[in-house]
Amino acid sequence: MTRIDITGDQLVVTMQGMDRFWSLRRRIAVPLSHVRGATADPGVVREPAGVRAPGTHVPRFITAGTLYKDGERVFWNVRGSREPVVIELAEERCARLVRGVDDARATAERVERALIRD
């Protein structure tokens, strides 16, 4: 499971349980000023994720960790049963975060609302 929280002026992504193992990360914190936006994008899982380095990829089951695609670093943590939300970043090591959550639309809206307040 992955939690996405807005804490003060930061977006905090916390991997819990086996997601920590699969993605090789526990937590990612990004200043809200570096978040360009968030969208619910169910189609992103049907596209090639890229070359993993390091991470886990089992088609239609899990994509987790750092992947490179089109010269960009993207951090994934999506399992087959979760809805993907894509968080676009600027001035960060990764160009975007692709997370699997229970309700991608509500998560994207929550991130967008936080950006408006910022």
N, CA, C and O of each residue as an XYZ file, in Angstrom:
472
protein
N       0.848     -1.185      0.000
C       0.000      0.000      0.000
C       0.886      1.238      0.000
O       1.956      1.249      0.608
N       0.436      2.258     -0.675
C       1.145      3.524     -0.749
C       0.236      4.624     -0.232
O      -0.930      4.717     -0.615
N       0.785      5.462      0.649
C       0.034      6.615      1.155
C       0.599      7.871      0.525
O       1.814      8.019      0.394
N      -0.284      8.772      0.138
C       0.117     10.075     -0.373
C      -0.503     11.110      0.547
O      -1.725     11.212      0.649
N       0.358     11.886      1.223
C      -0.104     12.888      2.179
C       0.435     14.262      1.811
O       1.494     14.387      1.196
N      -0.307     15.280      2.195
C       0.151     16.660      2.096
C       0.444     17.085      3.530
O      -0.460     17.172      4.360
N       1.712     17.346      3.809
C       2.138     17.703      5.157
C       2.842     19.051      5.091
O       3.967     19.152      4.601
N       2.178     20.074      5.582
C       2.754     21.411      5.502
C       2.921     21.818      4.058
O       1.941     21.884      3.316
N       4.151     22.093      3.642
C       4.423     22.492      2.267
C       5.079     21.368      1.472
O       5.803     21.623      0.509
N       4.822     20.105      1.880
C       5.420     18.968      1.187
C       4.376     17.926      0.800
O       3.369     17.734      1.480
N       4.657     17.263     -0.316
C       3.935     16.075     -0.729
C       4.772     14.908     -0.244
O       5.950     14.809     -0.587
N       4.187     14.023      0.547
C       4.930     12.902      1.118
C       4.288     11.600      0.643
O       3.104     11.354      0.873
N       5.087     10.780     -0.017
C       4.651      9.474     -0.490
C       5.338      8.442      0.386
O       6.567      8.403      0.460
N       4.544      7.600      1.054
C       5.089      6.589      1.959
C       4.682      5.206      1.468
O       3.498      4.911      1.308
N       5.675      4.369      1.233
C       5.416      2.992      0.851
C       5.312      2.162      2.124
O       6.136      2.291      3.029
N       4.302      1.319      2.185
C       4.078      0.496      3.371
C       4.065     -0.975      2.983
O       3.805     -1.328      1.833
N       4.347     -1.816      3.952
C       4.297     -3.258      3.725
C       5.250     -3.710      2.631
O       6.393     -3.259      2.566
N       4.776     -4.601      1.776
C       5.611     -5.150      0.709
C       5.971     -4.115     -0.348
O       6.937     -4.305     -1.086
N       5.210     -3.019     -0.438
C       5.550     -1.974     -1.405
C       6.947     -1.417     -1.139
O       7.648     -1.028     -2.073
N       7.350     -1.377      0.122
C       8.718     -0.936      0.453
C       9.741     -1.891     -0.148
O      10.774     -1.458     -0.658
N       9.465     -3.147     -0.091
C      10.364     -4.155     -0.643
C      10.425     -4.058     -2.173
O      11.511     -4.014     -2.751
N       9.257     -4.024     -2.823
C       9.200     -4.005     -4.279
C       9.850     -2.755     -4.870
O      10.568     -2.842     -5.867
N       9.603     -1.598     -4.264
C      10.086     -0.339     -4.848
C      11.476      0.067     -4.362
O      12.079      0.990     -4.908
N      11.981     -0.616     -3.343
C      13.291     -0.318     -2.767
C      13.359      1.089     -2.175
O      14.434      1.685     -2.108
N      12.234      1.609     -1.756
C      12.151      2.925     -1.115
C      11.116      2.874     -0.010
O      10.170      2.087     -0.067
N      11.299      3.716      0.994
C      10.323      3.834      2.076
C       9.460      5.076      1.931
O       8.260      5.062      2.205
N      10.117      6.170      1.486
C       9.435      7.453      1.530
C      10.046      8.400      0.503
O      11.250      8.372      0.248
N       9.200      9.230     -0.076
C       9.639     10.298     -0.966
C       8.939     11.568     -0.501
O       7.715     11.587     -0.366
N       9.694     12.615     -0.258
C       9.129     13.911      0.129
C       9.550     14.941     -0.909
O      10.728     15.051     -1.250
N       8.571     15.697     -1.409
C       8.804     16.681     -2.455
C       8.130     17.988     -2.041
O       6.971     17.967     -1.626
N       8.823     19.127     -2.142
C       8.152     20.398     -1.856
C       6.971     20.610     -2.813
O       7.078     20.305     -4.001
N       5.873     21.118     -2.314
C       4.705     21.365     -3.169
C       5.056     22.314     -4.315
O       4.448     22.244     -5.383
N       6.015     23.184     -4.105
C       6.409     24.112     -5.168
C       7.048     23.384     -6.356
O       7.185     23.974     -7.428
N       7.444     22.109     -6.189
C       8.024     21.314     -7.265
C       6.996     20.390     -7.915
O       7.319     19.677     -8.865
N       5.765     20.398     -7.413
C       4.702     19.558     -7.981
C       3.959     20.379     -9.031
O       3.383     21.422     -8.720
N       3.976     19.901    -10.280
C       3.301     20.611    -11.375
C       1.828     20.247    -11.465
O       1.024     21.054    -11.932
N       1.460     19.051    -11.027
C       0.070     18.632    -11.102
C      -0.067     17.147    -10.888
O       0.921     16.418    -10.808
N      -1.315     16.706    -10.797
C      -1.608     15.288    -10.595
C      -2.859     14.916    -11.381
O      -3.815     15.689    -11.447
N      -2.843     13.731    -11.975
C      -3.992     13.257    -12.737
C      -4.212     11.771    -12.483
O      -3.267     11.021    -12.236
N      -5.462     11.365    -12.547
C      -5.803      9.941    -12.542
C      -5.629      9.475    -13.983
O      -6.260     10.026    -14.885
N      -4.786      8.471    -14.216
C      -4.475      8.050    -15.581
C      -4.439      6.528    -15.677
O      -3.368      5.930    -15.576
N      -5.596      5.893    -15.872
C      -5.605      4.429    -15.939
C      -4.845      3.871    -17.140
O      -4.427      2.714    -17.111
N      -4.658      4.660    -18.187
C      -3.962      4.199    -19.380
C      -2.462      4.079    -19.227
O      -1.810      3.402    -20.023
N      -1.899      4.728    -18.211
C      -0.444      4.716    -18.045
C       0.097      3.300    -17.829
O       1.238      3.020    -18.197
N      -0.686      2.419    -17.248
C      -0.208      1.051    -16.993
C      -0.209      0.185    -18.250
O       0.395     -0.888    -18.262
N      -0.879      0.641    -19.305
C      -0.887     -0.122    -20.556
C       0.276      0.259    -21.476
O       0.524     -0.417    -22.474
N       0.984      1.335    -21.144
C       2.135      1.776    -21.927
C       3.403      1.137    -21.347
O       3.434      0.781    -20.169
N       4.447      0.992    -22.170
C       5.713      0.486    -21.631
C       6.235      1.433    -20.544
O       6.270      2.648    -20.738
N       6.634      0.876    -19.417
C       7.085      1.691    -18.289
C       8.510      2.187    -18.468
O       8.875      3.225    -17.917
N       9.312      1.470    -19.221
C      10.700      1.867    -19.429
C      11.653      0.799    -18.927
O      11.267     -0.345    -18.686
N      12.897      1.196    -18.776
C      13.948      0.297    -18.325
C      14.110      0.457    -16.826
O      14.295      1.572    -16.338
N      14.043     -0.633    -16.096
C      14.115     -0.515    -14.639
C      15.554     -0.489    -14.163
O      16.430     -1.181    -14.683
N      15.760      0.355    -13.134
C      17.113      0.489    -12.601
C      17.097      1.256    -11.291
O      17.207      2.479    -11.377
N      16.983      0.738    -10.163
C      16.571     -0.617     -9.806
C      15.065     -0.657     -9.577
O      14.421      0.385     -9.456
N      14.520     -1.833     -9.521
C      13.097     -1.962     -9.268
C      12.578     -3.337     -9.615
O      13.345     -4.273     -9.841
N      11.260     -3.444     -9.652
C      10.572     -4.702     -9.891
C       9.545     -4.494    -10.985
O       8.820     -3.500    -10.974
N       9.475     -5.423    -11.933
C       8.441     -5.339    -12.962
C       7.984     -6.748    -13.319
O       8.749     -7.548    -13.857
N       6.740     -7.032    -13.013
C       6.096     -8.273    -13.409
C       4.836     -7.841    -14.153
O       3.891     -7.368    -13.521
N       4.795     -7.989    -15.485
C       3.671     -7.479    -16.273
C       2.307     -7.861    -15.695
O       2.076     -9.005    -15.303
N       1.418     -6.879    -15.656
C       0.043     -6.986    -15.154
C      -0.049     -7.322    -13.675
O      -1.142     -7.581    -13.170
N       1.087     -7.322    -12.963
C       1.058     -7.575    -11.531
C       1.633     -6.410    -10.742
O       0.965     -5.868     -9.862
N       2.868     -6.018    -11.048
C       3.497     -4.930    -10.299
C       4.578     -4.242    -11.125
O       5.341     -4.880    -11.852
N       4.617     -2.927    -10.988
C       5.727     -2.122    -11.485
C       6.115     -1.223    -10.326
O       5.303     -0.426     -9.855
N       7.346     -1.347     -9.867
C       7.780     -0.582     -8.689
C       9.261     -0.268     -8.796
O      10.061     -1.095     -9.233
N       9.608      0.947     -8.389
C      10.998      1.365     -8.387
C      11.259      2.428     -9.425
O      10.328      3.020     -9.971
N      12.526      2.668     -9.696
C      12.936      3.688    -10.652
C      13.016      3.084    -12.044
O      13.652      2.049    -12.250
N      12.369      3.736    -12.992
C      12.438      3.309    -14.385
C      12.802      4.512    -15.244
O      12.467      5.649    -14.910
N      13.487      4.255    -16.351
C      13.892      5.304    -17.281
C      13.132      5.128    -18.578
O      13.102      4.042    -19.157
N      12.512      6.222    -19.030
C      11.775      6.185    -20.292
C      11.947      7.525    -20.984
O      11.727      8.576    -20.382
N      12.337      7.485    -22.241
C      12.521      8.699    -23.042
C      13.447      9.699    -22.359
O      13.211     10.907    -22.407
N      14.494      9.194    -21.727
C      15.474     10.060    -21.089
C      15.051     10.638    -19.752
O      15.765     11.466    -19.187
N      13.898     10.216    -19.232
C      13.414     10.717    -17.942
C      13.389      9.602    -16.912
O      13.183      8.433    -17.237
N      13.604      9.987    -15.672
C      13.522      9.058    -14.549
C      12.094      9.158    -13.986
O      11.605     10.248    -13.691
N      11.454      8.018    -13.846
C      10.082      7.959    -13.326
C      10.061      6.950    -12.183
O      10.579      5.841    -12.314
N       9.464      7.338    -11.070
C       9.365      6.416     -9.941
C       7.968      5.811     -9.914
O       6.975      6.535     -9.839
N       7.891      4.486     -9.977
C       6.631      3.743    -10.036
C       6.393      2.984     -8.738
O       7.336      2.570     -8.063
N       5.133      2.810     -8.403
C       4.712      1.869     -7.377
C       3.237      1.572     -7.628
O       2.355      2.136     -6.980
N       2.985      0.671     -8.585
C       1.612      0.332     -8.983
C       1.487     -1.181     -9.022
O       2.283     -1.871     -9.659
N       0.477     -1.682     -8.332
C       0.125     -3.104     -8.438
C      -1.145     -3.212     -9.263
O      -1.912     -2.254     -9.357
N      -1.367     -4.363     -9.853
C      -2.478     -4.574    -10.773
C      -3.839     -4.117    -10.294
O      -4.632     -3.626    -11.097
N      -4.136     -4.261     -9.015
C      -5.470     -3.943     -8.521
C      -5.644     -2.475     -8.127
O      -6.760     -2.068     -7.802
N      -4.598     -1.683     -8.146
C      -4.665     -0.277     -7.728
C      -4.870      0.640     -8.924
O      -4.485      0.315    -10.047
N      -5.483      1.792     -8.664
C      -5.688      2.805     -9.695
C      -4.477      3.734     -9.741
O      -4.064      4.243     -8.700
N      -3.898      3.968    -10.921
C      -2.706      4.820    -10.994
C      -3.038      6.314    -10.974
O      -3.970      6.772    -11.634
N      -2.257      7.048    -10.207
C      -2.278      8.506    -10.224
C      -0.871      8.939    -10.622
O       0.117      8.410    -10.114
N      -0.787      9.908    -11.536
C       0.497     10.388    -12.031
C       0.720     11.790    -11.473
O      -0.102     12.685    -11.670
N       1.830     11.971    -10.781
C       2.185     13.264    -10.191
C       3.386     13.798    -10.957
O       4.469     13.215    -10.915
N       3.185     14.914    -11.659
C       4.236     15.541    -12.459
C       5.088     16.433    -11.568
O       4.564     17.195    -10.755
N       6.420     16.334    -11.726
C       7.344     17.098    -10.891
C       8.256     17.988    -11.732
O       8.474     17.733    -12.916
N       8.774     19.015    -11.112
C       9.774     19.896    -11.722
C      10.915     20.055    -10.727
O      10.699     20.020     -9.516
N      12.118     20.229    -11.234
C      13.292     20.452    -10.392
C      13.546     19.322     -9.390
O      14.055     19.556     -8.294
N      13.191     18.115     -9.772
C      13.397     16.944     -8.920
C      14.163     15.892     -9.705
O      14.257     15.964    -10.930
N      14.697     14.941     -9.008
C      15.442     13.852     -9.630
C      14.549     13.046    -10.584
O      14.993     12.624    -11.652
N      13.307     12.840    -10.193
C      12.337     12.130    -11.036
C      11.414     13.143    -11.708
O      11.038     14.150    -11.109
N      11.056     12.862    -12.956
C      10.137     13.733    -13.692
C       8.695     13.523    -13.253
O       7.871     14.434    -13.332
N       8.397     12.307    -12.787
C       7.032     12.027    -12.311
C       7.027     10.842    -11.362
O       7.943     10.020    -11.339
N       5.969     10.790    -10.588
C       5.707      9.666     -9.692
C       4.431      9.001    -10.189
O       3.425      9.678    -10.404
N       4.460      7.709    -10.368
C       3.266      6.958    -10.761
C       2.947      6.035     -9.600
O       3.710      5.114     -9.307
N       1.839      6.273     -8.944
C       1.473      5.554     -7.720
C       0.163      4.817     -7.910
O      -0.733      5.292     -8.608
N       0.057      3.673     -7.295
C      -1.200      2.954     -7.262
C      -1.919      3.258     -5.952
O      -1.351      3.091     -4.873
N      -3.155      3.700     -6.051
C      -3.933      4.074     -4.863
C      -5.339      3.483     -4.980
O      -5.714      2.958     -6.029
N      -6.110      3.572     -3.901
C      -7.476      3.058     -3.920
C      -8.392      3.904     -4.797
O      -9.234      3.361     -5.512
N      -8.240      5.229     -4.753
C      -9.099      6.137     -5.513
C      -8.222      7.210     -6.168
O      -7.919      8.235     -5.557
N      -7.823      6.962     -7.406
C      -6.893      7.855     -8.104
C      -7.488      9.244     -8.320
O      -6.791     10.247     -8.163
N      -8.748      9.310     -8.674
C      -9.376     10.608     -8.931
C      -9.387     11.475     -7.675
O      -9.036     12.654     -7.734
N      -9.783     10.906     -6.547
C      -9.816     11.664     -5.287
C      -8.407     12.081     -4.860
O      -8.218     13.182     -4.342
N      -7.431     11.220     -5.072
C      -6.053     11.547     -4.711
C      -5.535     12.687     -5.574
O      -4.916     13.618     -5.059
N      -5.778     12.627     -6.881
C      -5.341     13.693     -7.785
C      -6.009     15.019     -7.410
O      -5.353     16.062     -7.410
N      -7.292     14.988     -7.096
C      -8.004     16.209     -6.696
C      -7.430     16.787     -5.405
O      -7.309     18.005     -5.273
N      -7.079     15.928     -4.457
C      -6.508     16.387     -3.188
C      -5.159     17.068     -3.417
O      -4.871     18.097     -2.806
N      -4.339     16.500     -4.288
C      -3.045     17.106     -4.599
C      -3.261     18.441     -5.311
O      -2.597     19.425     -4.986
N      -4.168     18.486     -6.263
C      -4.446     19.722     -6.999
C      -4.952     20.829     -6.062
O      -4.561     21.988     -6.201
N      -5.819     20.471     -5.114
C      -6.321     21.464     -4.135
C      -5.169     22.022     -3.291
O      -5.133     23.216     -2.994
N      -4.243     21.163     -2.914
C      -3.093     21.613     -2.126
C      -2.225     22.578     -2.933
O      -1.646     23.507     -2.369
N      -2.129     22.370     -4.236
C      -1.341     23.255     -5.083
C      -1.985     24.633     -5.205
O      -1.286     25.642     -5.297
N      -3.294     24.674     -5.206
C      -4.010     25.950     -5.290
C      -3.789     26.762     -4.015
O      -3.621     27.981     -4.067
N      -3.790     26.075     -2.872
C      -3.578     26.758     -1.582
C      -2.148     27.241     -1.421
O      -1.894     28.224     -0.725
N      -1.210     26.550     -2.064
C       0.206     26.850     -1.892
C       0.585     28.200     -2.425
O       1.750     28.589     -2.349
